Amino acid sequence: RGKGRNRAGGAGLGRVCREGSRRMQLRLSPSMRSITISSSSNGFVDLMKIKVAARHISYRTLFHTILILAFLLPFVFILTALVTLEGVNKCSSFGTSIFYFVLPFQYCRCAIYRLLPVDICVRCVLLCDCARLDLDFVLRYGRILVAVWLLLQFMRYCLGRRLGPRLLGRVDDSGQRLVRDFYKILNQVSSEEIPDGLKLPDSFSQLVSEMKSNKYNAKDFALILKGMMERSEREIRESKFAELMNKHFAASAIPKGIHCLSLRLTDEYSSNAHARKQLPSPELLPVLSDNSYYHFILATDNILAASVVVTSAIQSSLKPDKIVFHVITDKKTYAGMHSWFALNPVSPAVVEVKGVHQFDWLTRENVPVLEAVENHNGIRNYYHGNHIAGANLSDTTPRTFASKLQARSPKYISLLNHLRIYLPELFPNLDKVVFLDDDVVIQRDLSLLWEIDLGGKVNGAVETCKGDDEWVMSKRLRNYFNFSHPLIAKNLNPDECAWAYGMNVFDLHAWRKTSIRDTYHTWLKENLKSNLTMWKLGTLPPALIAFKGYVHPIDPSWHMLGLGYQNKTNIERLKKAAVIHYNGQSKPWLEIGFEHLRPFWTKYVNYSNDFIRNCHILE
């Protein structure tokens, strides 16, 4: 045990856990005999090395030992034999000496390798006395042969250090065995519960201190490490859910600057006659029902967002004098909305501002289901109650939880969100319109949308099951409906492609020949009867049913989605899109909006306007 530096090129078996701003890493050394734990915090690095296995004789060491002994023992014997022969001086025949010297020498080598008794080998050498060997020749040339032999064996040994074990097929597997043992411990610990009485260190420094004072074995260390990591994962998960809740509340609230803008403009409406002038002027009233113009419909209670949609559409249009905007808002926002467009004209385009209270057709008799939706106690609790109560967060991923929170936005029970289903009745003289959400920006001329042949269909929309972005463009009916409900399973196909609201081309003339509105109401009633279990509440699911068979897909370049929840949006595709849609919680006028996507929206905000400047919007 003790501190040490992690060896350069350290092996790559490790696991990392994050605890606050710390980063803890577990590594096995290249020799596989020690574990190094490192932690970085505030620019400092702490190291702790633990010895997990004792050294033992490996196959490589054993091979080298045998190789050395096999080469040295014959040389010791030969030198001993030569010393003995120096005392014998009877052999002198050169012709027979070579034969008798070499032959017994070969037998002696065999005797050594076959582990025969040493005396046999000695007797072999002493045969030179009977064969009259020339002792001087033996002594002179024998030593040379021995020296050459020693050199050859030395070279063979040096090569054997590297190639020997591999040639013998014996590879040191001690490191692999250690890894297997370590994996075995980890697998065993992974299936065990952390003991209730186990005290976990609060920090890496405390872990190092306890490792120094307590002699933990590998299993105890693994259990402590597992407990610390599980605790960190729980804390991170809880923080993530808390972040999503805070983001949901931030998205549902009205920013102070936008609230200020609405109040100031409402006050201006009551005190300034110019803010109350008729919109549009009397001579332009016939244009409101002239089908030769490009009619856009926008339903919103956000004055700043409405100004961006209108401004971007006019600035991007090749024929701004042919544009007519029909802005619909609620009663509380009507005065402020009217004041904005009266004091900030967008000529040559025409803008009409109308409150829902000014439509004679929007009565309780015509929209009884929507009134029930707004007044249903279960629905109000669903949107305005505790969003965590009753939710099993342990079985829910953060992304799923975020999707559920987005579906519980209070805007979905607003009449403004359901108005699009009544467009044929609200604009009886118009044949073709483009409906826009208030969180879009227009970047290209949209006049070509009126030239698209819908083929008798009602709704021209971008499908959301095809595209490069697998998160944004992967929506099918299974993403919106509960297919365990018998009515849903019977009437819908889970693999059917969904489509998007936000920028839709509606053929009102063809729409009036259908029963889309009645179908919409029928399914809303069925969902209320089923205690809101058929789909996530919102305006798109019932529309997906009501418009079934009446949707004409248009090119995806007309409408790019996901800028309100996909921070990895492709910027090049974004620049080329005709309409970009900030659908999701991260609206560009909120502080939680994505900073790198906000400029595409803010460039249409008139920061020189006195009302915007005095309300300190997006400073």
C-alpha positions in Angstrom: 0.0 0.0 0.0 1.1 3.6 -0.4 1.1 6.4 -2.8 2.7 6.1 -6.2 2.6 7.5 -9.7 0.7 5.8 -12.4 3.1 4.1 -14.8 3.3 5.6 -18.3 1.4 3.5 -20.7 -0.7 2.0 -17.8 -3.1 -0.7 -18.8 -6.6 0.2 -19.8 -8.8 -1.7 -17.5 -10.6 1.0 -15.5 -13.8 2.4 -14.4 -14.6 6.1 -13.8 -17.2 7.6 -11.5 -17.9 11.2 -11.1 -18.7 12.7 -7.7 -19.4 16.4 -7.9 -16.4 17.9 -9.5 -14.1 14.9 -8.8 -13.0 12.3 -11.3 -12.1 8.9 -9.9 -10.3 6.3 -12.0 -9.3 2.7 -11.4 -6.4 1.2 -13.4 -4.5 -2.1 -13.4 -0.7 -1.8 -13.9 0.9 -3.3 -17.0 2.5 -6.0 -14.8 -1.0 -6.8 -13.5 0.3 -6.9 -9.9 -1.1 -3.6 -8.6 -4.1 -1.4 -8.8 -3.8 2.4 -9.0 -6.6 4.7 -7.9 -6.4 8.3 -9.1 -8.6 11.3 -8.4 -8.5 14.8 -9.7 -10.2 17.6 -7.9 -9.7 21.4 -8.3 -6.6 20.9 -10.3 -4.9 18.4 -7.9 -4.3 14.7 -8.5 -4.2 12.1 -5.7 -2.8 8.7 -6.3 -3.0 5.5 -4.3 -1.4 2.1 -5.4 -2.6 -1.2 -4.0 -0.6 -4.4 -4.4 -3.1 -7.1 -5.2 -0.9 -10.1 -6.0 2.5 -11.4 -4.8 5.3 -12.1 -7.3 5.8 -15.7 -8.3 8.1 -17.6 -10.7 6.8 -17.3 -14.2 7.2 -19.7 -17.2 9.8 -17.2 -18.6 12.0 -17.3 -15.5 11.8 -21.1 -15.3 12.8 -21.5 -18.9 15.8 -19.2 -18.6 17.0 -21.2 -15.5 16.8 -24.6 -17.3 18.5 -23.2 -20.4 21.5 -21.9 -18.4 21.9 -25.1 -16.5 21.7 -27.2 -19.6 24.5 -25.3 -21.3 26.8 -24.9 -18.3 26.9 -28.4 -16.9 28.5 -30.0 -20.1 31.2 -27.3 -20.1 32.0 -28.0 -16.5 32.4 -31.7 -17.2 34.6 -31.1 -20.3 36.9 -28.8 -18.5 37.2 -31.3 -15.6 38.0 -34.1 -18.1 40.6 -32.0 -19.9 42.3 -31.3 -16.6 42.4 -35.0 -15.9 43.9 -35.8 -19.3 46.7 -33.4 -18.7 48.2 -36.0 -16.4 48.2 -38.7 -19.1 51.0 -38.6 -21.6 50.9 -42.0 -23.3 48.9 -41.3 -26.5 50.7 -39.8 -29.5 49.1 -41.0 -32.7 47.5 -38.2 -34.5 45.5 -40.4 -36.9 43.6 -42.2 -34.2 43.4 -39.4 -31.7 40.9 -37.4 -33.6 38.6 -40.4 -34.0 38.8 -41.5 -30.5 38.6 -38.0 -29.1 35.6 -37.0 -31.1 33.7 -40.3 -30.7 33.8 -40.5 -26.9 33.1 -36.7 -26.7 29.8 -37.2 -28.6 28.9 -40.1 -26.3 29.7 -38.0 -23.3 27.3 -35.3 -24.5 24.6 -37.8 -25.0 25.3 -39.2 -21.5 24.8 -35.7 -20.0 21.6 -35.0 -21.9 20.2 -38.4 -21.1 21.2 -38.0 -17.4 23.4 -41.2 -17.4 25.9 -41.7 -14.5 28.9 -39.4 -14.7 31.4 -42.2 -14.4 30.3 -43.6 -17.8 31.1 -40.3 -19.4 34.5 -40.2 -17.6 35.3 -43.7 -18.9 34.5 -42.6 -22.4 37.0 -39.8 -22.2 39.7 -42.0 -20.7 39.5 -44.3 -23.7 41.9 -41.9 -25.4 44.6 -43.5 -23.3 44.1 -46.9 -25.0 43.9 -45.2 -28.4 47.2 -43.3 -28.0 45.6 -39.9 -28.4 48.0 -37.0 -28.8 47.5 -35.2 -25.5 49.1 -32.0 -26.7 46.7 -31.9 -29.7 43.8 -32.5 -27.4 44.8 -29.8 -25.0 45.6 -27.3 -27.7 42.6 -27.7 -30.0 40.2 -28.9 -27.3 40.3 -25.6 -25.5 39.6 -23.8 -28.8 36.6 -26.0 -29.5 35.4 -25.4 -26.0 35.7 -21.6 -26.4 33.8 -21.7 -29.7 31.2 -23.9 -28.2 30.8 -21.5 -25.2 30.3 -18.6 -27.7 27.7 -20.4 -29.6 25.8 -21.4 -26.5 26.0 -17.8 -25.2 24.5 -16.5 -28.5 21.8 -19.2 -28.3 21.0 -18.2 -24.8 20.7 -14.5 -25.6 18.2 -15.3 -28.4 16.4 -17.7 -26.1 15.6 -14.9 -23.7 13.3 -13.4 -26.3 12.3 -16.3 -28.5 12.6 -19.3 -26.2 9.2 -19.1 -24.4 7.4 -18.5 -27.7 9.2 -21.3 -29.5 8.3 -23.6 -26.6 4.7 -22.4 -26.8 4.8 -21.3 -23.2 3.5 -17.7 -22.6 3.4 -16.1 -19.2 -0.4 -15.9 -18.4 -0.1 -14.6 -14.9 -1.5 -11.3 -15.9 -4.4 -12.8 -17.6 -5.0 -15.0 -14.6 -5.0 -11.9 -12.4 -7.5 -10.2 -14.7 -9.8 -13.2 -14.5 -9.6 -13.3 -10.8 -10.3 -9.6 -10.6 -13.3 -10.0 -13.0 -14.5 -12.8 -10.8 -14.4 -10.5 -7.7 -16.3 -7.8 -9.6 -18.9 -10.2 -10.9 -19.4 -11.5 -7.4 -19.7 -8.0 -5.9 -22.1 -6.8 -8.7 -24.6 -9.4 -7.7 -24.4 -8.6 -3.9 -26.2 -5.9 -2.0 -24.3 -3.3 -0.2 -24.4 -4.2 3.5 -26.6 -1.8 5.5 -23.9 -1.2 8.1 -21.2 -0.4 5.5 -19.9 3.1 6.1 -19.0 4.7 2.8 -16.4 7.5 2.6 -17.7 10.9 1.7 -14.8 11.8 -0.6 -11.9 10.3 -2.4 -9.5 11.8 0.1 -11.3 10.0 2.9 -11.2 6.7 0.9 -7.4 7.1 0.6 -7.1 7.7 4.3 -9.2 4.7 5.2 -7.2 2.5 2.8 -4.0 3.5 4.6 -5.4 2.7 8.0 -7.5 -0.4 7.3 -6.2 -3.5 5.5 -9.0 -4.1 3.0 -8.9 -7.1 0.9 -9.9 -6.9 -2.8 -13.6 -7.8 -2.2 -14.0 -5.2 0.6 -12.4 -2.6 -1.6 -14.8 -3.5 -4.5 -17.8 -3.3 -2.2 -16.8 0.1 -0.9 -16.1 1.3 -4.5 -19.5 0.0 -5.7 -21.3 1.7 -2.8 -19.7 5.0 -3.6 -20.5 4.8 -7.3 -24.1 3.8 -6.6 -24.5 6.7 -4.2 -23.1 9.1 -6.8 -25.4 7.7 -9.5 -28.4 8.2 -7.3 -27.4 11.8 -6.5 -26.8 12.6 -10.2 -30.1 11.0 -11.2 -32.0 13.0 -8.5 -30.2 16.2 -9.7 -31.2 15.5 -13.3 -34.9 15.1 -12.4 -34.7 18.2 -10.3 -33.2 20.1 -13.2 -35.9 18.9 -15.5 -38.6 20.0 -13.1 -37.0 23.4 -12.8 -36.8 23.7 -16.5 -40.4 22.7 -16.8 -41.5 25.5 -14.5 -39.2 28.0 -16.2 -40.8 27.0 -19.6 -44.3 27.3 -18.2 -43.8 30.7 -16.5 -43.9 34.1 -18.2 -40.6 35.9 -18.3 -40.6 39.2 -16.4 -39.6 41.2 -19.6 -42.4 39.7 -21.7 -44.9 40.3 -18.9 -43.7 43.9 -18.6 -44.1 44.4 -22.4 -47.7 43.2 -22.2 -48.6 45.4 -19.3 -47.0 48.5 -20.8 -48.7 48.0 -24.2 -52.1 47.4 -22.5 -51.7 50.6 -20.6 -50.7 52.3 -23.9 -53.9 51.0 -25.5 -56.0 52.7 -22.8 -54.1 56.0 -23.0 -53.0 56.4 -26.6 -55.5 56.8 -29.4 -52.9 55.7 -32.0 -52.6 52.3 -30.2 -56.4 51.8 -30.6 -56.6 52.6 -34.3 -58.4 50.1 -36.5 -56.4 47.2 -37.8 -56.3 47.0 -40.7 -57.5 50.4 -42.0 -61.0 50.4 -43.4 -59.8 50.6 -47.0 -57.9 47.3 -46.6 -60.7 45.3 -45.0 -61.6 43.6 -48.3 -58.1 42.1 -48.4 -58.9 40.0 -45.4 -61.1 37.7 -47.5 -59.3 38.0 -50.8 -57.9 34.6 -51.8 -55.4 36.1 -54.2 -53.3 37.0 -51.2 -51.2 34.8 -49.0 -53.1 34.4 -45.7 -51.1 33.4 -42.6 -52.9 32.6 -39.3 -51.2 32.9 -36.0 -52.8 32.1 -32.6 -50.8 33.3 -29.6 -50.8 35.3 -26.4 -47.0 36.2 -26.6 -46.6 39.6 -28.1 -42.9 39.4 -28.6 -43.1 36.0 -30.3 -45.9 37.2 -32.6 -43.8 40.2 -33.7 -40.9 37.9 -34.6 -43.1 35.6 -36.7 -44.6 38.5 -38.6 -41.4 40.4 -39.1 -39.4 37.3 -40.3 -42.2 36.4 -42.7 -42.3 39.8 -44.3 -38.5 40.3 -44.5 -38.1 36.9 -46.1 -40.9 37.3 -48.6 -40.4 38.2 -52.3 -43.9 39.7 -52.3 -44.5 41.3 -48.9 -47.4 43.4 -50.3 -49.3 40.1 -50.9 -49.1 39.0 -47.3 -52.0 39.1 -44.8 -51.5 38.0 -41.2 -54.5 37.1 -39.1 -53.3 37.2 -35.4 -55.7 35.6 -32.9 -55.1 36.1 -29.2 -57.1 35.8 -25.9 -59.1 38.5 -24.2 -56.4 39.5 -21.6 -53.7 40.0 -24.3 -55.8 41.6 -27.0 -55.2 45.2 -26.0 -51.4 44.8 -25.8 -51.3 42.8 -29.0 -53.4 45.4 -30.8 -51.2 48.2 -29.5 -48.0 46.6 -30.7 -49.1 46.2 -34.3 -50.9 49.6 -34.4 -47.7 51.4 -33.2 -45.3 49.2 -35.2 -46.9 48.9 -38.7 -45.5 46.3 -41.1 -46.5 47.8 -44.4 -46.9 46.9 -47.2 -48.2 43.7 -45.5 -51.6 43.7 -43.8 -52.1 42.6 -40.2 -55.4 41.8 -38.5 -55.6 41.4 -34.7 -58.6 39.6 -33.3 -59.5 38.2 -29.8 -61.3 34.9 -29.4 -64.1 36.8 -27.7 -64.7 38.6 -31.1 -65.5 35.5 -33.0 -69.3 35.0 -33.0 -68.9 31.3 -33.9 -66.8 30.5 -30.8 -69.7 29.8 -28.3 -70.1 27.2 -25.7 -72.6 25.4 -27.9 -70.0 24.9 -30.6 -67.1 24.0 -28.4 -68.6 22.1 -25.5 -65.8 19.5 -25.3 -63.1 22.2 -25.0 -65.0 23.8 -22.2 -65.1 20.4 -20.5 -61.4 20.0 -21.0 -60.7 23.4 -19.4 -62.9 22.7 -16.4 -62.2 19.0 -15.8 -60.7 18.7 -12.3 -58.5 15.8 -13.3 -57.1 17.7 -16.2 -56.4 20.8 -14.2 -54.6 18.7 -11.6 -52.7 17.0 -14.4 -51.4 20.2 -15.7 -51.1 22.4 -12.6 -50.6 19.8 -9.9 -47.6 18.0 -8.5 -45.8 16.4 -11.5 -43.7 14.1 -9.4 -46.4 12.7 -7.1 -47.3 9.2 -8.1 -44.5 9.0 -10.7 -42.1 6.0 -10.4 -38.8 7.8 -11.1 -36.8 4.7 -10.5 -38.2 3.1 -13.7 -38.2 6.3 -15.7 -35.3 7.7 -17.8 -34.7 11.4 -17.7 -35.6 11.7 -21.4 -38.9 10.0 -20.9 -39.6 12.2 -17.9 -38.8 15.3 -19.9 -41.2 14.2 -22.6 -43.9 13.7 -20.1 -43.3 17.1 -18.5 -43.5 18.7 -21.9 -46.8 17.0 -22.6 -48.1 18.5 -19.3 -47.6 22.1 -20.3 -50.6 24.2 -19.2 -50.8 25.7 -22.7 -52.3 22.5 -24.0 -55.6 23.2 -22.2 -55.7 26.7 -23.7 -58.4 27.4 -26.3 -55.7 29.1 -28.5 -54.1 25.7 -29.0 -57.3 24.1 -30.1 -58.3 26.9 -32.5 -56.7 25.4 -35.5 -59.4 22.6 -35.6 -62.0 25.4 -36.2 -60.3 27.3 -39.0 -62.9 26.5 -41.7 -65.6 28.0 -39.4 -63.5 31.0 -38.2 -62.5 32.0 -41.8 -65.4 31.0 -44.0 -64.3 33.1 -47.0 -60.8 31.7 -47.2 -59.8 28.7 -49.3 -56.1 28.1 -48.5 -54.1 29.3 -45.5 -50.8 28.6 -43.7 -51.1 28.1 -40.0 -48.0 29.0 -37.9 -47.1 28.5 -34.3 -45.6 31.4 -32.4 -42.2 29.7 -31.8 -41.2 29.6 -35.5 -39.0 31.9 -37.6 -39.5 32.2 -41.4 -36.2 32.3 -43.4 -37.4 31.9 -46.9 -40.2 33.0 -49.1 -43.3 30.9 -48.4 -45.4 31.9 -51.4 -44.6 28.6 -53.1 -46.6 26.8 -50.4 -49.8 28.0 -52.1 -48.7 26.3 -55.3 -48.4 22.9 -53.8 -51.1 20.5 -55.0 -52.4 18.7 -52.0 -54.2 16.2 -54.2 -57.6 16.7 -52.5 -56.0 16.3 -49.0 -56.6 18.8 -46.3 -53.4 19.2 -44.4 -49.9 19.7 -46.0 -47.4 18.8 -43.3 -43.9 17.5 -42.8 -43.7 13.9 -41.6 -41.6 13.3 -38.5 -40.5 9.7 -39.0 -37.9 10.3 -41.7 -34.7 12.4 -41.4 -31.1 12.4 -40.3 -31.8 13.5 -36.7 -32.9 10.3 -35.0 -34.2 12.0 -32.0 -36.3 14.7 -33.6 -37.3 12.9 -36.8 -38.2 9.5 -35.4 -41.8 10.0 -34.3 -44.5 7.5 -35.0 -47.9 6.9 -33.5 -46.4 4.7 -30.8 -44.7 7.8 -29.5 -48.0 9.5 -28.8 -50.6 6.9 -27.9 -51.1 4.1 -25.4 -51.5 1.0 -27.5 -52.5 -1.1 -24.6 -55.8 0.7 -24.7 -58.2 -1.5 -26.8 -59.7 1.5 -28.7 -56.3 2.7 -29.7 -55.0 -0.7 -30.7 -58.1 -1.4 -32.8 -58.1 1.9 -34.7 -54.4 2.9 -35.1 -51.2 1.4 -36.4 -48.2 2.0 -34.1 -45.8 2.1 -37.0 -47.7 4.8 -38.9 -45.7 7.9 -39.5 -46.6 11.0 -37.5 -46.5 14.6 -38.8 -45.9 18.0 -37.2 -47.9 21.0 -36.2 -46.2 24.4 -36.4 -46.2 25.1 -40.1 -49.2 23.6 -42.0 -50.8 24.3 -45.3 -54.6 23.9 -44.9 -57.0 23.6 -47.8 -60.1 25.0 -46.0 -62.3 24.4 -49.1 -61.6 20.6 -49.0 -61.7 20.6 -45.2 -65.3 21.8 -45.1 -66.4 18.6 -46.9 -65.0 16.4 -44.2 -66.0 15.5 -40.6 -62.6 16.2 -39.1 -63.9 18.5 -36.4 -66.5 15.9 -35.3 -63.9 13.2 -35.2 -61.7 15.4 -33.1 -64.5 16.0 -30.6 -65.4 12.3 -30.4 -61.9 11.2 -29.5 -61.6 13.9 -26.9 -64.7 12.6 -25.3 -63.4 9.0 -25.4 -60.2 10.1 -23.7 -62.1 11.9 -20.9 -64.2 8.7 -20.4 -61.0 6.6 -20.2 -59.6 8.9 -17.5 -57.0 10.4 -19.8 -55.3 7.1 -20.5 -55.5 6.9 -24.3 -52.7 9.5 -25.0 -50.6 12.2 -23.5 -52.8 15.3 -23.4 -52.1 17.8 -26.0 -53.4 19.0 -29.3 -51.4 16.8 -31.7 -52.6 13.3 -30.6 -56.3 13.9 -31.3 -55.3 15.7 -34.5 -53.3 12.7 -35.7 -56.6 10.7 -35.5 -58.9 13.4 -36.9 -56.7 14.1 -39.9 -56.0 10.4 -40.6 -56.2 10.0 -44.4 -56.2 13.7 -45.0 -52.5 14.5 -44.7 -50.3 15.3 -47.7 -46.5 15.1 -46.9 -44.4 18.0 -48.0 -40.7 18.4 -48.3 -38.9 18.4 -44.9 -36.9 21.5 -45.9 -40.0 23.6 -45.5 -40.2 22.9 -41.8 -37.2 22.1 -39.4 -38.2 21.0 -35.9 -36.5 20.4 -32.6 -34.7 23.7 -31.9 -36.4 23.8 -28.4 -34.9 20.5 -27.2 -32.2 19.4 -29.6 -29.1 21.4 -28.8 -27.1 19.5 -31.4 -29.1 20.8 -34.3 -27.2 20.8 -37.7 -26.5 24.5 -38.3 -26.0 24.1 -42.0 -29.4 22.4 -42.4 -30.9 25.1 -40.1 -29.7 27.9 -42.4 -31.3 26.3 -45.4 -34.7 25.5 -43.8 -37.6 27.7 -44.8 -39.2 27.6 -41.4 -37.3 26.7 -38.2 -39.4 25.6 -35.2 -38.3 26.1 -31.5 -40.7 23.4 -30.4 -39.8 22.2 -26.9 -39.1 23.8 -23.6 -36.0 25.8 -24.5 -37.8 28.7 -26.2 -35.5 31.4 -27.6 -37.1 34.1 -25.4 -36.3 32.2 -22.2 -33.1 32.1 -20.3 -33.0 28.3 -20.7 -32.9 28.7 -24.5 -29.9 27.4 -26.4 -27.4 30.2 -26.8 -26.1 29.1 -30.2 -29.6 28.8 -31.6 -31.0 32.0 -30.1 -29.4 34.5 -32.7 -31.6 33.0 -35.5 -34.6 34.3 -33.5 -33.2 37.5 -31.9 -32.1 39.0 -35.2 -35.8 39.8 -35.8 -36.3 41.5 -32.5 -36.4 45.3 -32.7 -34.2 46.2 -29.7 -34.4 49.9 -30.6 -38.1 49.9 -29.7 -38.8 51.9 -26.6 -41.1 49.2 -25.0 -38.6 46.4 -25.5 -35.7 48.6 -24.3 -37.6 49.8 -21.2 -38.6 46.2 -20.3 -35.0 45.0 -20.6 -35.9 42.0 -22.7 -33.1 39.5 -23.3 -30.4 41.8 -21.9 
